[in-house]
Structure formats: structure tokens, C-alpha cells
Amino acid sequence: MAALTLISNIETAPQVLATTSGLRKRVAKKEFPKPIATGYRSRGYLEHEIQQMKVAYAKGFNSEQLKQLSRQIEAQRLELTTGETA
């Protein structure tokens, strides 16, 4: 298995053409997966998750498609980290 790279919210936002507050708004609307808690006040994303979302934005996914992709990413993350399925 390849190494997983964790990227902070601050580094993630510009990659998806958003500010950190804009990224939080997308998460609140469920159009972007929830970040992973990496510490007391720090959050981040797995690099491959950001890449999946960037491809979706480039393809022009609508709100419902983004929500579906976000749910899929969160389910994959759960399976990857705990072995459980959603």
C-alpha cells in the first residue's frame, strides 16, 4: 500500500480554489468531505481525497454529484482507517 499523505486545511483550500472559510462552507453544505482531526485544533485531508475532489470540480459536477462523491470519500476513509464499511 502506498503511503498516505495528509494535507492541512490551509494547504487544501487553495488547491480547490477556495479560502479556508469557503472550504468550511462547502463541508457544511456536504459538498466536500469532512476533514480528519489531526490534533487539538488542526484538521486535514488525505491527498488522494483532494485529488478526487479537484477532478470533480474540473468536470463540473453539480451540487448533488459533489455530495455523493463526498459521502463516498468519507465511506472509503472509514473503511481504510477502521476496516468498517458504512
C-alpha positions as CSV (number, residue, x, y, z in Angstrom):
1,M,0.0,0.0,0.0
2,A,1.3,3.5,-0.8
3,A,2.0,5.9,1.9
4,L,-0.9,8.2,2.8
5,T,-0.1,11.9,2.7
6,L,-2.1,14.3,5.0
7,I,-2.6,17.9,3.9
8,S,-3.8,20.6,6.2
9,N,-6.9,22.7,5.6
10,I,-4.8,25.7,4.9
11,E,-2.9,23.9,2.2
12,T,-6.1,22.2,0.8
13,A,-8.2,25.4,0.3
14,P,-6.1,27.0,-2.5
15,Q,-5.9,23.6,-4.3
16,V,-9.7,23.6,-4.6
17,L,-9.9,27.3,-5.4
18,A,-11.4,28.3,-2.0
19,T,-10.5,30.2,1.1
20,T,-10.4,28.3,4.4
21,S,-13.8,29.7,5.3
22,G,-15.1,28.8,1.8
23,L,-13.8,25.3,2.3
24,R,-15.7,25.1,5.7
25,K,-18.9,26.3,3.9
26,R,-18.5,23.5,1.3
27,V,-18.1,21.0,4.1
28,A,-21.2,22.4,5.9
29,K,-23.2,22.0,2.6
30,K,-21.8,18.5,2.3
31,E,-20.2,19.4,-1.0
32,F,-16.7,18.5,0.4
33,P,-15.8,15.7,2.8
34,K,-15.3,16.4,6.5
35,P,-11.7,16.9,7.4
36,I,-9.7,14.5,9.6
37,A,-8.8,15.7,13.1
38,T,-5.0,15.6,13.2
39,G,-4.6,17.4,16.6
40,Y,-6.4,19.5,19.1
41,R,-7.1,22.3,16.6
42,S,-5.8,21.0,13.4
43,R,-7.6,19.3,10.5
44,G,-6.6,17.9,7.2
45,Y,-7.3,15.7,4.2
46,L,-5.7,12.7,2.6
47,E,-4.0,13.8,-0.6
48,H,-5.9,11.4,-2.8
49,E,-9.2,12.8,-1.5
50,I,-8.3,16.3,-2.6
51,Q,-7.3,14.9,-6.0
52,Q,-10.7,13.2,-6.3
53,M,-12.5,16.5,-5.5
54,K,-10.3,18.5,-7.8
55,V,-11.2,16.2,-10.7
56,A,-14.9,16.5,-9.8
57,Y,-14.7,20.3,-9.8
58,A,-12.8,20.3,-13.1
59,K,-15.5,18.0,-14.6
60,G,-18.2,20.5,-13.5
61,F,-20.0,18.2,-11.0
62,N,-23.3,19.7,-9.7
63,S,-24.2,20.0,-6.0
64,E,-25.8,16.6,-5.8
65,Q,-22.8,14.9,-7.5
66,L,-20.4,16.6,-5.2
67,K,-22.5,15.5,-2.2
68,Q,-22.5,11.9,-3.4
69,L,-18.7,12.0,-4.0
70,S,-18.1,13.4,-0.5
71,R,-20.1,10.6,1.0
72,Q,-18.2,8.0,-1.0
73,I,-14.9,9.5,0.1
74,E,-15.9,9.5,3.8
75,A,-17.1,5.9,3.5
76,Q,-13.7,4.9,1.8
77,R,-11.9,6.7,4.6
78,L,-13.8,4.9,7.3
79,E,-13.1,1.5,5.6
80,L,-9.4,2.5,5.2
81,T,-8.9,3.6,8.8
82,T,-11.1,1.1,10.7
83,G,-11.8,-1.7,8.3
84,E,-15.5,-1.0,8.8
85,T,-18.0,-0.3,6.0
86,A,-20.5,2.5,6.1
